[in-house]
Amino acid sequence: RYALFYNRLKNIEENEGGLNKFSKSYQTFGVHQFVDGGIYCKEWAPGADAVFLTGDFNNWNPFSHPYKKMDYGKWELFIPPGQDGFPPVPHGSKLKVVIRSLTGELIYRISPWARYVVRYEDKVNYDWVHWNPPQPYIRKHRSPKRLKRLRIYESHVGIASPEGKIASYKNFTYNVLPRIKDLGYNCIQLMAIMEHAYYASFGYQVTSFFAASSRYGTPDELKELIDVAHSMDITVLLDVVHSHASKNSEDGLNKFDGTDSCFFHSGSKGTHPLWDSRLFDYSNWEVLRFLLSNLRMWIEDYGFDGFRFDGVTSMLYYDHGIGKGFSGDYNEYFGLHVDEDALCYLMLANHMINFLHPECITIAEDVSGMPALCRPVAEGGGGFDYRLAMAIPDKWIKIIKELKDEDWNMGNIVYTLTNRRYDEKYIAYAESHDQALVGDKTLAFRLMDAEMYTNMSVLTPLTPVIDRGIQLHKMIRLITHALGGDSYLNFMGNEFGHPEWLDFPRKGNNESYHYARRQFNLTDDHLLRYKFLNEFDKDMNKLEERFGWLASPPAFVTEKHESNKVIAFERAGLVFIFNFHPYQSYVDYRVVFLKYKILIDSDSSEYGGHQRLDHNTEYFSEEYPHNYRSSSVMV
């Protein structure tokens, strides 16, 4: 694998003047304005017989501005400035690339490199709009220093409002970022930013890879959002989708030059059997240029601090991991079933990011557990900094869904939370956007279900269902945070047990926005119990900020007692003790450590607990051997 990576990198150095120049192609491909007002255009369309540029600037004459054919399927066009010195293609004007295919068919396309596309109310498809404002947004703040540990707030701009509508970049900047900062998260992961024609795809059916979604606002408003986040010392990651692309052709990449291939594999190899989307040909030189340049553009133009790569498992294997249960056997990861070209692309991407922007962070969404995916490329690894610990949320769902409380297996919970490859960093999470989507249930909804509609008011009696749900919600999140990995992730709204599910407007729900929103107002209402979960999440994050357990070595588990349902472990100089027993409390329970003072207690009244412990007492150990230690203490 390293040899394949090295040969590709060497070819880029010899034939393209180096990785720096190769990945900077976003500054030349597409449509760009020179300082003197002239317009330079460049496209890659290997299956085209002729290429033209048309739009508002030439009254939509499809043949007045032909491109010149270059080597290797590239096409170039230069339009000089007007006699008055003004650019011939004004800011805000509509454009189209006109392709004459080898069969003589004339097709109108959006440039794959388009920076701004808009769908007007009377249109079905998106329009390409030339974006070159006379006074572009200028960044005011530097990016934060590279974080040693991440507390990620997974976010979607469009649903970040209690109102039933598509929320804006401005709303997120001035209403949501302060909440995230107050909750103690130091990183946001923005979903659904790359333009996608179908809103309900959650941003995972990308149509324009270089365009920030216009449904939330303008590119400059996204730049402002990132800049303001940086002013709060919040790192901003982009959920990048390079694993596949939308099948749209009118306003997407599909059949750009009139052929079935171009950016993708032709035939069945180029279509994902489950997602019904197109699959990139990662062995193609120009596809590598396109994808590497795309990453670099999001970093350098917008100020993103790194990426969460979606669908990595689908990229790694020719069968896309469909229907496979990975056991960890090495034969599952090395063989002819692995797509080495896709893996080589990921190695090139991480190498480029680390070489040009070492402050940036990359995360892999891989469910298979590919060995060395998060080791340096120089070691033959994939080069990612982190991978998502995707087995953890599945385990919590399985436990809550299938087992009675008294049947919870403490050893199995600890095994799932600690089962990770040595010296590869994992991001732990109890639930993400996957569990919030319609058809699934969040932890809060699984625990409390219909009673969330009637019994979340402090003015109503605390029912057993709500009491159990609130307490387990806090315990599950804390033990996942402290034991599950090297960083932590939460999907927006789940920190306070957001009720119901997430469902985007579509025909099946009469295009309703009722479930495509986040009801932050629930935590502001002091008569609702959501405030307890919100406060616990905030204090949990701030305690981690103080003691830094996520950046500490893995925890040492001192107890996992099946009949008592107790788990105890040490990490970062702290001792964590969890009692998962459904009805048994313990007085004078012996555990291993020297002395203790309570720092956070899920039973505290401010977190909706019963305040059964005195936080003002400091406890000291005695020389009483317990669990292979010479001293212990009663709690």
Disulfide bonds with the S-S distance in Angstrom:
none
